[in-house]
Amino acid sequence: MMKSAALVLHCFLSLSLGSALLSQVPVSTSVIKAPLPVGTLQPLLDVATLKDGHHPTWSELKGKVVVVDFWATWCGPCVGEMASMHSAYEKFKGKKGFEIVSLSMDAAENKIAPFRTKWKMPWINAFIPGIWDAELAKKFEVVSIPKPILVGPDGTIVAMAESLRGDELEKTLSKYLKGSD
């Protein structure tokens, strides 16, 4: 049933976007599961950053409030979130213990650099090959994007989805970064 839903969505997108843009949109035939609940210990993070290939670990990020953002350059809603992500980063980057980790789910890594000429994204960035079938996407149960997840200083998921989008992002971060100047 879920595979047919993904194919129906793909057909709808082909009519809406046209075949040129649709070729950049990957099709997922994964089975949709319930999302990771708030309060869950976050899955292990194993990615190489685009900047220098460094592999940030949760032990390095422990004690920080971290926005983990699954996104892609072809995703209209993801692009729509860039202004609020940059605004939140500028507001909180000086706060002790704040970080953003953006994980691109593009089909190819070479799609990211041209996108970042407009949106600088001056935080940790990584590419996860495999799109929906990537091990990290499966661990975080990513079935649609954007998928922002807020991980608290103790490594548990403290917020997800709508509370981390648009104007709600700064409100939610303010709540978790009180007194961390």
Contacts in CASP RR format, 6 or more apart in sequence:
PFRMAT RR
TARGET T0000
AUTHOR 0000-0000-0000
METHOD contacts of the structure
MODEL  1
MMKSAALVLHCFLSLSLGSALLSQVPVSTSVIKAPLPVGTLQPLLDVATL
KDGHHPTWSELKGKVVVVDFWATWCGPCVGEMASMHSAYEKFKGKKGFEI
VSLSMDAAENKIAPFRTKWKMPWINAFIPGIWDAELAKKFEVVSIPKPIL
VGPDGTIVAMAESLRGDELEKTLSKYLKGSD
2 29 0 8 1.000
2 30 0 8 1.000
2 31 0 8 1.000
2 32 0 8 1.000
3 29 0 8 1.000
6 27 0 8 1.000
6 28 0 8 1.000
6 29 0 8 1.000
6 30 0 8 1.000
7 27 0 8 1.000
7 29 0 8 1.000
10 22 0 8 1.000
10 25 0 8 1.000
10 27 0 8 1.000
13 22 0 8 1.000
13 25 0 8 1.000
14 22 0 8 1.000
17 25 0 8 1.000
21 74 0 8 1.000
24 73 0 8 1.000
24 74 0 8 1.000
24 107 0 8 1.000
24 111 0 8 1.000
25 74 0 8 1.000
26 105 0 8 1.000
26 107 0 8 1.000
26 131 0 8 1.000
26 132 0 8 1.000
28 131 0 8 1.000
28 132 0 8 1.000
28 133 0 8 1.000
28 143 0 8 1.000
30 132 0 8 1.000
30 133 0 8 1.000
30 138 0 8 1.000
30 143 0 8 1.000
32 143 0 8 1.000
33 141 0 8 1.000
33 143 0 8 1.000
34 141 0 8 1.000
35 141 0 8 1.000
35 160 0 8 1.000
35 161 0 8 1.000
36 43 0 8 1.000
36 140 0 8 1.000
36 141 0 8 1.000
36 149 0 8 1.000
36 157 0 8 1.000
36 160 0 8 1.000
37 157 0 8 1.000
38 157 0 8 1.000
38 158 0 8 1.000
38 159 0 8 1.000
38 160 0 8 1.000
39 156 0 8 1.000
39 157 0 8 1.000
39 158 0 8 1.000
40 156 0 8 1.000
40 157 0 8 1.000
41 155 0 8 1.000
41 156 0 8 1.000
41 157 0 8 1.000
42 58 0 8 1.000
42 68 0 8 1.000
42 140 0 8 1.000
42 149 0 8 1.000
42 151 0 8 1.000
42 155 0 8 1.000
42 156 0 8 1.000
42 157 0 8 1.000
43 136 0 8 1.000
43 139 0 8 1.000
43 140 0 8 1.000
44 58 0 8 1.000
44 139 0 8 1.000
45 56 0 8 1.000
45 57 0 8 1.000
45 58 0 8 1.000
45 61 0 8 1.000
45 68 0 8 1.000
45 101 0 8 1.000
45 136 0 8 1.000
46 55 0 8 1.000
46 57 0 8 1.000
46 136 0 8 1.000
47 55 0 8 1.000
47 56 0 8 1.000
47 101 0 8 1.000
47 103 0 8 1.000
47 126 0 8 1.000
47 127 0 8 1.000
47 128 0 8 1.000
47 136 0 8 1.000
48 54 0 8 1.000
48 55 0 8 1.000
48 126 0 8 1.000
49 55 0 8 1.000
49 56 0 8 1.000
49 124 0 8 1.000
49 125 0 8 1.000
49 126 0 8 1.000
50 109 0 8 1.000
50 112 0 8 1.000
50 125 0 8 1.000
50 126 0 8 1.000
50 127 0 8 1.000
51 124 0 8 1.000
51 125 0 8 1.000
56 101 0 8 1.000
56 124 0 8 1.000
58 155 0 8 1.000
61 99 0 8 1.000
61 101 0 8 1.000
61 151 0 8 1.000
62 153 0 8 1.000
62 154 0 8 1.000
62 155 0 8 1.000
63 97 0 8 1.000
63 152 0 8 1.000
63 153 0 8 1.000
63 154 0 8 1.000
63 155 0 8 1.000
64 97 0 8 1.000
64 98 0 8 1.000
64 99 0 8 1.000
64 152 0 8 1.000
64 153 0 8 1.000
65 97 0 8 1.000
65 98 0 8 1.000
65 99 0 8 1.000
65 150 0 8 1.000
65 151 0 8 1.000
65 152 0 8 1.000
65 153 0 8 1.000
65 158 0 8 1.000
65 173 0 8 1.000
65 176 0 8 1.000
65 177 0 8 1.000
65 180 0 8 1.000
66 98 0 8 1.000
66 99 0 8 1.000
66 100 0 8 1.000
66 101 0 8 1.000
66 150 0 8 1.000
66 151 0 8 1.000
66 152 0 8 1.000
67 85 0 8 1.000
67 88 0 8 1.000
67 99 0 8 1.000
67 100 0 8 1.000
67 101 0 8 1.000
67 148 0 8 1.000
67 149 0 8 1.000
67 150 0 8 1.000
67 151 0 8 1.000
67 164 0 8 1.000
67 169 0 8 1.000
67 173 0 8 1.000
68 101 0 8 1.000
68 103 0 8 1.000
68 140 0 8 1.000
68 148 0 8 1.000
68 149 0 8 1.000
68 150 0 8 1.000
68 151 0 8 1.000
69 81 0 8 1.000
69 85 0 8 1.000
69 100 0 8 1.000
69 101 0 8 1.000
69 102 0 8 1.000
69 103 0 8 1.000
69 146 0 8 1.000
69 147 0 8 1.000
69 148 0 8 1.000
69 149 0 8 1.000
70 103 0 8 1.000
70 105 0 8 1.000
70 137 0 8 1.000
70 140 0 8 1.000
70 142 0 8 1.000
70 145 0 8 1.000
70 146 0 8 1.000
70 147 0 8 1.000
70 148 0 8 1.000
70 149 0 8 1.000
71 78 0 8 1.000
71 81 0 8 1.000
71 102 0 8 1.000
71 103 0 8 1.000
71 104 0 8 1.000
71 105 0 8 1.000
71 145 0 8 1.000
71 146 0 8 1.000
71 147 0 8 1.000
72 78 0 8 1.000
72 104 0 8 1.000
72 105 0 8 1.000
72 106 0 8 1.000
72 111 0 8 1.000
72 145 0 8 1.000
73 79 0 8 1.000
73 104 0 8 1.000
73 106 0 8 1.000
73 111 0 8 1.000
73 112 0 8 1.000
73 115 0 8 1.000
74 106 0 8 1.000
74 111 0 8 1.000
75 145 0 8 1.000
75 146 0 8 1.000
77 145 0 8 1.000
77 146 0 8 1.000
78 145 0 8 1.000
78 146 0 8 1.000
79 119 0 8 1.000
81 146 0 8 1.000
81 148 0 8 1.000
81 165 0 8 1.000
81 166 0 8 1.000
81 169 0 8 1.000
82 119 0 8 1.000
82 121 0 8 1.000
84 165 0 8 1.000
84 166 0 8 1.000
84 167 0 8 1.000
84 169 0 8 1.000
84 170 0 8 1.000
85 100 0 8 1.000
85 102 0 8 1.000
85 121 0 8 1.000
85 169 0 8 1.000
86 119 0 8 1.000
86 120 0 8 1.000
86 121 0 8 1.000
87 170 0 8 1.000
88 100 0 8 1.000
88 169 0 8 1.000
88 170 0 8 1.000
88 173 0 8 1.000
89 100 0 8 1.000
89 122 0 8 1.000
89 123 0 8 1.000
91 170 0 8 1.000
91 173 0 8 1.000
92 98 0 8 1.000
92 170 0 8 1.000
92 173 0 8 1.000
92 177 0 8 1.000
93 123 0 8 1.000
94 181 0 8 1.000
95 177 0 8 1.000
95 180 0 8 1.000
95 181 0 8 1.000
96 180 0 8 1.000
96 181 0 8 1.000
97 153 0 8 1.000
97 177 0 8 1.000
97 180 0 8 1.000
98 173 0 8 1.000
98 177 0 8 1.000
98 180 0 8 1.000
99 123 0 8 1.000
99 124 0 8 1.000
100 123 0 8 1.000
100 124 0 8 1.000
101 123 0 8 1.000
101 124 0 8 1.000
101 125 0 8 1.000
101 126 0 8 1.000
102 121 0 8 1.000
102 123 0 8 1.000
102 124 0 8 1.000
102 125 0 8 1.000
102 126 0 8 1.000
103 126 0 8 1.000
103 127 0 8 1.000
103 128 0 8 1.000
103 136 0 8 1.000
104 111 0 8 1.000
104 112 0 8 1.000
104 125 0 8 1.000
104 126 0 8 1.000
104 127 0 8 1.000
104 128 0 8 1.000
105 128 0 8 1.000
105 130 0 8 1.000
105 131 0 8 1.000
105 132 0 8 1.000
105 134 0 8 1.000
105 137 0 8 1.000
105 142 0 8 1.000
105 145 0 8 1.000
106 112 0 8 1.000
106 127 0 8 1.000
106 131 0 8 1.000
107 131 0 8 1.000
109 127 0 8 1.000
109 129 0 8 1.000
112 125 0 8 1.000
112 127 0 8 1.000
116 125 0 8 1.000
128 134 0 8 1.000
128 136 0 8 1.000
128 137 0 8 1.000
130 137 0 8 1.000
131 137 0 8 1.000
132 142 0 8 1.000
132 143 0 8 1.000
140 147 0 8 1.000
140 149 0 8 1.000
146 165 0 8 1.000
147 160 0 8 1.000
147 161 0 8 1.000
148 160 0 8 1.000
148 161 0 8 1.000
148 164 0 8 1.000
148 165 0 8 1.000
148 169 0 8 1.000
149 157 0 8 1.000
149 159 0 8 1.000
149 160 0 8 1.000
149 164 0 8 1.000
150 157 0 8 1.000
150 158 0 8 1.000
150 159 0 8 1.000
150 160 0 8 1.000
150 163 0 8 1.000
150 164 0 8 1.000
150 172 0 8 1.000
150 173 0 8 1.000
150 176 0 8 1.000
151 157 0 8 1.000
151 158 0 8 1.000
152 158 0 8 1.000
152 176 0 8 1.000
158 176 0 8 1.000
159 172 0 8 1.000
159 176 0 8 1.000
162 168 0 8 1.000
163 169 0 8 1.000
163 171 0 8 1.000
163 172 0 8 1.000
164 172 0 8 1.000
END
